[in-house]
Amino acid sequence: MVVSFLGTKGGTGTTTLAVNCAAELRRVSGMPTVVVDLKPGTGDVGLFLGVRSKFTLLDLLDQLTWLDPHDIPGLLARHDCGIDVLPGASDYGRPGSSDAADIEHALDTLGRAYDYVVVDAGSTLSPCSAAALHVSDEVHLVANPDLPCLRNLQRLRDLVRLAGVPEDRVRYVLNRTSEMEVVPLREIEEALGRHIDHRFTSDYRTVASALNAGVPLSTLRPGALRAEFDTFARAIVSRAVTAA
């Protein structure tokens, strides 16, 4: 199952969601899971988990024609929580538009080695991210509950649809929510014309502690945000089992 996260703008917490979703999917399901950094340049997935991998997304793209999918896990860095990490590389021009055709093949290849492939697609609908969304079983559009993000969410929804992603694969996620929202949930859903699928509580201190330690939230003390990720992952696992 391929699960992608695309932010409505930079700084919405897309990497935090992707990394912790991957960790929770591994913990809940016990099945092989990899998190992929699709953003051009170095990205932040490896940083968030405190791991380095000599084998990167660009290596996968360049070696697709002869690489055995079952050899891939041995090439990647594995975090203590059990997930494998496929980071971006230091080439800031890649992955670029010329790599888009190989992205679908790469994710299909990873899907033969892992039960769950989680993609941090960044915050730009580029040819590469569009290719990833096209083959994703679930696409989670990530927004914060503020006007710029919500305006972009409406636009991004239309662009994702034009990219050929079926509406039933798209889910709407509000990140960093609180009880004192500038825009109430009811108004957000009315503007979108549909419900928000999941909300994550704003908890900067806990997220920063996990980032600084290079660990997923599930390894920290229990709290509301940790429980939300548990619920989120269990729902994805349930849908995967139903679809199998």
Contacts in CASP RR format, 6 or more apart in sequence:
PFRMAT RR
TARGET T0000
AUTHOR 0000-0000-0000
METHOD contacts of the structure
MODEL  1
MVVSFLGTKGGTGTTTLAVNCAAELRRVSGMPTVVVDLKPGTGDVGLFLG
VRSKFTLLDLLDQLTWLDPHDIPGLLARHDCGIDVLPGASDYGRPGSSDA
ADIEHALDTLGRAYDYVVVDAGSTLSPCSAAALHVSDEVHLVANPDLPCL
RNLQRLRDLVRLAGVPEDRVRYVLNRTSEMEVVPLREIEEALGRHIDHRF
TSDYRTVASALNAGVPLSTLRPGALRAEFDTFARAIVSRAVTAA
1 115 0 8 1.000
1 116 0 8 1.000
1 117 0 8 1.000
1 137 0 8 1.000
1 138 0 8 1.000
1 236 0 8 1.000
1 240 0 8 1.000
1 243 0 8 1.000
2 107 0 8 1.000
2 111 0 8 1.000
2 117 0 8 1.000
2 119 0 8 1.000
2 132 0 8 1.000
2 135 0 8 1.000
2 136 0 8 1.000
2 137 0 8 1.000
2 138 0 8 1.000
3 21 0 8 1.000
3 25 0 8 1.000
3 116 0 8 1.000
3 117 0 8 1.000
3 118 0 8 1.000
3 119 0 8 1.000
3 136 0 8 1.000
3 137 0 8 1.000
3 138 0 8 1.000
3 140 0 8 1.000
3 236 0 8 1.000
4 118 0 8 1.000
4 119 0 8 1.000
4 121 0 8 1.000
4 129 0 8 1.000
4 132 0 8 1.000
4 133 0 8 1.000
4 136 0 8 1.000
4 138 0 8 1.000
4 139 0 8 1.000
4 140 0 8 1.000
5 14 0 8 1.000
5 17 0 8 1.000
5 18 0 8 1.000
5 21 0 8 1.000
5 118 0 8 1.000
5 119 0 8 1.000
5 120 0 8 1.000
5 121 0 8 1.000
5 122 0 8 1.000
5 140 0 8 1.000
5 142 0 8 1.000
5 173 0 8 1.000
6 14 0 8 1.000
6 121 0 8 1.000
6 122 0 8 1.000
6 123 0 8 1.000
6 125 0 8 1.000
6 129 0 8 1.000
6 133 0 8 1.000
6 139 0 8 1.000
6 140 0 8 1.000
6 141 0 8 1.000
6 142 0 8 1.000
6 156 0 8 1.000
6 160 0 8 1.000
7 13 0 8 1.000
7 14 0 8 1.000
7 121 0 8 1.000
7 122 0 8 1.000
7 123 0 8 1.000
7 141 0 8 1.000
7 142 0 8 1.000
7 143 0 8 1.000
7 156 0 8 1.000
8 123 0 8 1.000
8 141 0 8 1.000
8 142 0 8 1.000
8 143 0 8 1.000
8 144 0 8 1.000
8 149 0 8 1.000
8 150 0 8 1.000
8 152 0 8 1.000
8 153 0 8 1.000
8 156 0 8 1.000
9 123 0 8 1.000
9 148 0 8 1.000
9 149 0 8 1.000
9 152 0 8 1.000
10 122 0 8 1.000
10 123 0 8 1.000
11 123 0 8 1.000
12 123 0 8 1.000
12 142 0 8 1.000
12 143 0 8 1.000
12 144 0 8 1.000
12 149 0 8 1.000
12 175 0 8 1.000
12 176 0 8 1.000
13 142 0 8 1.000
13 175 0 8 1.000
13 176 0 8 1.000
14 120 0 8 1.000
14 121 0 8 1.000
14 122 0 8 1.000
14 123 0 8 1.000
14 142 0 8 1.000
15 37 0 8 1.000
15 43 0 8 1.000
15 44 0 8 1.000
15 45 0 8 1.000
15 48 0 8 1.000
15 120 0 8 1.000
15 122 0 8 1.000
16 48 0 8 1.000
16 175 0 8 1.000
16 207 0 8 1.000
16 211 0 8 1.000
17 140 0 8 1.000
17 142 0 8 1.000
17 173 0 8 1.000
17 175 0 8 1.000
17 200 0 8 1.000
18 35 0 8 1.000
18 45 0 8 1.000
18 118 0 8 1.000
18 119 0 8 1.000
18 120 0 8 1.000
19 35 0 8 1.000
19 45 0 8 1.000
19 48 0 8 1.000
19 49 0 8 1.000
19 120 0 8 1.000
19 216 0 8 1.000
20 210 0 8 1.000
20 216 0 8 1.000
20 217 0 8 1.000
20 218 0 8 1.000
20 229 0 8 1.000
21 118 0 8 1.000
21 229 0 8 1.000
21 232 0 8 1.000
21 233 0 8 1.000
21 236 0 8 1.000
22 33 0 8 1.000
22 34 0 8 1.000
22 35 0 8 1.000
22 83 0 8 1.000
22 116 0 8 1.000
22 118 0 8 1.000
23 79 0 8 1.000
23 81 0 8 1.000
23 82 0 8 1.000
23 83 0 8 1.000
23 216 0 8 1.000
23 217 0 8 1.000
23 218 0 8 1.000
24 216 0 8 1.000
24 218 0 8 1.000
24 229 0 8 1.000
24 230 0 8 1.000
24 232 0 8 1.000
24 233 0 8 1.000
25 31 0 8 1.000
25 33 0 8 1.000
25 116 0 8 1.000
25 118 0 8 1.000
25 233 0 8 1.000
25 236 0 8 1.000
25 237 0 8 1.000
26 32 0 8 1.000
26 33 0 8 1.000
26 81 0 8 1.000
26 82 0 8 1.000
26 83 0 8 1.000
26 116 0 8 1.000
27 81 0 8 1.000
27 218 0 8 1.000
27 233 0 8 1.000
28 230 0 8 1.000
28 233 0 8 1.000
28 234 0 8 1.000
28 237 0 8 1.000
29 115 0 8 1.000
29 116 0 8 1.000
29 233 0 8 1.000
29 237 0 8 1.000
29 240 0 8 1.000
31 114 0 8 1.000
31 115 0 8 1.000
31 116 0 8 1.000
32 73 0 8 1.000
32 84 0 8 1.000
32 113 0 8 1.000
32 114 0 8 1.000
32 115 0 8 1.000
32 116 0 8 1.000
33 82 0 8 1.000
33 83 0 8 1.000
33 84 0 8 1.000
33 114 0 8 1.000
33 115 0 8 1.000
33 116 0 8 1.000
33 117 0 8 1.000
33 118 0 8 1.000
34 73 0 8 1.000
34 76 0 8 1.000
34 83 0 8 1.000
34 84 0 8 1.000
34 85 0 8 1.000
34 86 0 8 1.000
34 110 0 8 1.000
34 113 0 8 1.000
34 114 0 8 1.000
34 116 0 8 1.000
34 117 0 8 1.000
34 118 0 8 1.000
35 45 0 8 1.000
35 49 0 8 1.000
35 83 0 8 1.000
35 84 0 8 1.000
35 85 0 8 1.000
35 86 0 8 1.000
35 118 0 8 1.000
35 119 0 8 1.000
35 120 0 8 1.000
36 45 0 8 1.000
36 57 0 8 1.000
36 86 0 8 1.000
36 107 0 8 1.000
36 110 0 8 1.000
36 117 0 8 1.000
36 118 0 8 1.000
36 119 0 8 1.000
36 120 0 8 1.000
37 43 0 8 1.000
37 44 0 8 1.000
37 45 0 8 1.000
37 46 0 8 1.000
37 57 0 8 1.000
37 85 0 8 1.000
37 86 0 8 1.000
37 87 0 8 1.000
37 88 0 8 1.000
37 120 0 8 1.000
38 57 0 8 1.000
38 88 0 8 1.000
38 95 0 8 1.000
38 103 0 8 1.000
38 119 0 8 1.000
38 120 0 8 1.000
38 121 0 8 1.000
38 122 0 8 1.000
38 128 0 8 1.000
38 129 0 8 1.000
38 132 0 8 1.000
39 88 0 8 1.000
39 120 0 8 1.000
39 121 0 8 1.000
39 122 0 8 1.000
40 92 0 8 1.000
40 93 0 8 1.000
40 94 0 8 1.000
40 95 0 8 1.000
40 96 0 8 1.000
40 126 0 8 1.000
40 128 0 8 1.000
41 88 0 8 1.000
41 89 0 8 1.000
41 90 0 8 1.000
41 91 0 8 1.000
41 92 0 8 1.000
41 93 0 8 1.000
41 94 0 8 1.000
42 87 0 8 1.000
42 88 0 8 1.000
42 89 0 8 1.000
42 90 0 8 1.000
43 87 0 8 1.000
43 88 0 8 1.000
43 120 0 8 1.000
44 120 0 8 1.000
45 85 0 8 1.000
45 87 0 8 1.000
45 88 0 8 1.000
45 120 0 8 1.000
46 52 0 8 1.000
46 53 0 8 1.000
46 77 0 8 1.000
46 85 0 8 1.000
46 87 0 8 1.000
47 211 0 8 1.000
48 210 0 8 1.000
48 211 0 8 1.000
48 214 0 8 1.000
49 79 0 8 1.000
49 83 0 8 1.000
49 85 0 8 1.000
49 214 0 8 1.000
49 215 0 8 1.000
49 216 0 8 1.000
50 79 0 8 1.000
50 214 0 8 1.000
51 77 0 8 1.000
51 78 0 8 1.000
51 79 0 8 1.000
51 85 0 8 1.000
52 77 0 8 1.000
52 87 0 8 1.000
53 75 0 8 1.000
53 76 0 8 1.000
53 77 0 8 1.000
53 85 0 8 1.000
53 86 0 8 1.000
53 87 0 8 1.000
55 75 0 8 1.000
55 76 0 8 1.000
55 86 0 8 1.000
56 86 0 8 1.000
56 87 0 8 1.000
56 88 0 8 1.000
56 89 0 8 1.000
57 86 0 8 1.000
57 87 0 8 1.000
57 88 0 8 1.000
57 89 0 8 1.000
57 95 0 8 1.000
57 106 0 8 1.000
58 88 0 8 1.000
58 89 0 8 1.000
58 91 0 8 1.000
58 94 0 8 1.000
58 95 0 8 1.000
59 75 0 8 1.000
59 89 0 8 1.000
60 67 0 8 1.000
60 72 0 8 1.000
60 86 0 8 1.000
60 106 0 8 1.000
60 109 0 8 1.000
60 110 0 8 1.000
61 94 0 8 1.000
61 95 0 8 1.000
61 99 0 8 1.000
61 102 0 8 1.000
61 103 0 8 1.000
61 106 0 8 1.000
64 102 0 8 1.000
64 105 0 8 1.000
64 106 0 8 1.000
64 109 0 8 1.000
67 109 0 8 1.000
69 109 0 8 1.000
69 110 0 8 1.000
69 111 0 8 1.000
69 112 0 8 1.000
69 113 0 8 1.000
70 112 0 8 1.000
70 113 0 8 1.000
72 109 0 8 1.000
72 110 0 8 1.000
72 113 0 8 1.000
73 84 0 8 1.000
73 113 0 8 1.000
73 114 0 8 1.000
76 84 0 8 1.000
76 85 0 8 1.000
76 86 0 8 1.000
77 84 0 8 1.000
77 85 0 8 1.000
77 87 0 8 1.000
78 84 0 8 1.000
78 85 0 8 1.000
79 85 0 8 1.000
79 216 0 8 1.000
80 215 0 8 1.000
81 215 0 8 1.000
81 216 0 8 1.000
81 218 0 8 1.000
81 219 0 8 1.000
84 114 0 8 1.000
86 110 0 8 1.000
95 103 0 8 1.000
95 128 0 8 1.000
96 126 0 8 1.000
96 127 0 8 1.000
96 128 0 8 1.000
97 126 0 8 1.000
97 127 0 8 1.000
97 128 0 8 1.000
99 128 0 8 1.000
100 126 0 8 1.000
100 127 0 8 1.000
100 128 0 8 1.000
100 130 0 8 1.000
100 131 0 8 1.000
101 131 0 8 1.000
103 128 0 8 1.000
103 131 0 8 1.000
103 132 0 8 1.000
104 131 0 8 1.000
104 132 0 8 1.000
104 134 0 8 1.000
104 135 0 8 1.000
107 117 0 8 1.000
107 119 0 8 1.000
107 132 0 8 1.000
107 135 0 8 1.000
107 136 0 8 1.000
108 135 0 8 1.000
110 117 0 8 1.000
111 117 0 8 1.000
115 240 0 8 1.000
116 240 0 8 1.000
119 132 0 8 1.000
119 136 0 8 1.000
121 129 0 8 1.000
121 132 0 8 1.000
121 133 0 8 1.000
122 129 0 8 1.000
125 133 0 8 1.000
125 156 0 8 1.000
125 159 0 8 1.000
125 160 0 8 1.000
125 163 0 8 1.000
130 163 0 8 1.000
133 139 0 8 1.000
133 160 0 8 1.000
133 163 0 8 1.000
133 165 0 8 1.000
134 163 0 8 1.000
134 164 0 8 1.000
134 165 0 8 1.000
136 165 0 8 1.000
136 169 0 8 1.000
137 169 0 8 1.000
137 240 0 8 1.000
137 243 0 8 1.000
138 169 0 8 1.000
138 171 0 8 1.000
138 236 0 8 1.000
138 239 0 8 1.000
139 160 0 8 1.000
139 165 0 8 1.000
139 169 0 8 1.000
139 170 0 8 1.000
139 171 0 8 1.000
140 171 0 8 1.000
140 172 0 8 1.000
140 173 0 8 1.000
140 197 0 8 1.000
140 198 0 8 1.000
141 153 0 8 1.000
141 156 0 8 1.000
141 157 0 8 1.000
141 160 0 8 1.000
141 170 0 8 1.000
141 171 0 8 1.000
141 172 0 8 1.000
141 173 0 8 1.000
142 173 0 8 1.000
142 175 0 8 1.000
143 149 0 8 1.000
143 150 0 8 1.000
143 152 0 8 1.000
143 153 0 8 1.000
143 172 0 8 1.000
143 173 0 8 1.000
143 174 0 8 1.000
143 175 0 8 1.000
144 174 0 8 1.000
144 175 0 8 1.000
144 176 0 8 1.000
145 174 0 8 1.000
145 176 0 8 1.000
145 177 0 8 1.000
145 181 0 8 1.000
145 182 0 8 1.000
145 183 0 8 1.000
145 185 0 8 1.000
145 188 0 8 1.000
146 182 0 8 1.000
146 183 0 8 1.000
147 182 0 8 1.000
147 183 0 8 1.000
150 183 0 8 1.000
150 188 0 8 1.000
150 191 0 8 1.000
153 172 0 8 1.000
153 192 0 8 1.000
154 191 0 8 1.000
154 192 0 8 1.000
157 170 0 8 1.000
157 192 0 8 1.000
160 170 0 8 1.000
161 167 0 8 1.000
161 170 0 8 1.000
171 197 0 8 1.000
171 198 0 8 1.000
172 192 0 8 1.000
172 194 0 8 1.000
172 195 0 8 1.000
172 196 0 8 1.000
172 197 0 8 1.000
172 198 0 8 1.000
173 196 0 8 1.000
173 197 0 8 1.000
173 198 0 8 1.000
173 199 0 8 1.000
173 200 0 8 1.000
174 185 0 8 1.000
174 188 0 8 1.000
174 196 0 8 1.000
174 198 0 8 1.000
174 199 0 8 1.000
174 200 0 8 1.000
175 199 0 8 1.000
175 200 0 8 1.000
175 202 0 8 1.000
176 200 0 8 1.000
176 201 0 8 1.000
176 202 0 8 1.000
177 199 0 8 1.000
177 200 0 8 1.000
177 201 0 8 1.000
177 202 0 8 1.000
178 201 0 8 1.000
178 202 0 8 1.000
185 196 0 8 1.000
185 199 0 8 1.000
188 196 0 8 1.000
189 195 0 8 1.000
189 196 0 8 1.000
198 228 0 8 1.000
198 232 0 8 1.000
198 235 0 8 1.000
199 228 0 8 1.000
200 225 0 8 1.000
200 228 0 8 1.000
200 229 0 8 1.000
200 232 0 8 1.000
201 224 0 8 1.000
201 225 0 8 1.000
201 228 0 8 1.000
203 224 0 8 1.000
203 225 0 8 1.000
206 217 0 8 1.000
206 220 0 8 1.000
206 223 0 8 1.000
206 225 0 8 1.000
206 226 0 8 1.000
207 217 0 8 1.000
207 225 0 8 1.000
209 220 0 8 1.000
210 216 0 8 1.000
210 217 0 8 1.000
210 219 0 8 1.000
210 220 0 8 1.000
213 219 0 8 1.000
217 225 0 8 1.000
217 226 0 8 1.000
217 229 0 8 1.000
218 226 0 8 1.000
218 229 0 8 1.000
218 230 0 8 1.000
220 226 0 8 1.000
END
